[in-house]
Amino acid sequence: MTHSMQVPLLILISLFLSWRLSRTTADPDWAMFNLAAFTGSWYGRDFIDCKTPGIHLYYWAIAKLTGAEIPRVKFADHMLTSLPGIIYTAVTGELIPGLVYIALINAPHLHAFTGNVGHLATALIMAALIPINPWISSVLLLAALFVEPKYLPGGIGIAYLNEWWQTGPTLGAGLAAAFLIILWISK
């Protein structure tokens, strides 16, 4: 397949999956993560959750852009989390990693309850792996860890393997700040 056809193909696949997944029912976790978006209730003030505020803020921002309608928010969510695969292919010219990423990031939502957190953190990690700039990659990796702190060991490994040494202090300070914010909000 020619390079000029790869990105449009991935966009079409992502549009189809996003449309299809926007029609699925909202599970209890998805509803919890969207309380701020749909009701104005805020994490830490009006309810508690075992997840970080990152996922709640993500869905709130989507609802602000699309309107607080379940199909719209779900469609935008799946397009946004598919986007790193499209960009990866556009930047590197490699179709297979982008295609596999898009298939894997969306497949669990078609087959099982997933909790709706891992896909956002995974999308941020995939975006961090796009070979553009180590500073941008480090910020994206930090954002992934803000959404899903249990990815910290993997995040350290990714930073080490990609030799993002110059961004190490930034990542460390950012992680410390993120976890302090989480502790403060969850009181």
Secondary structure by P-SEA (a helix, b strand, c coil): ccccaaaaaaaaaaaaaaaaaaaccccaaaaaaaccccccccccccccccccaaaaaaaaaaaaaccccaaaaaaaaaaaaaaaaaaaaaaccccaaaaaaaaaaccccccccccccaaaaaaaaaaaaccccaaaaaaaaaaaaaacccaaaaaaaaaaaaccccaaaaaaaaaaaaaaaaaaaac
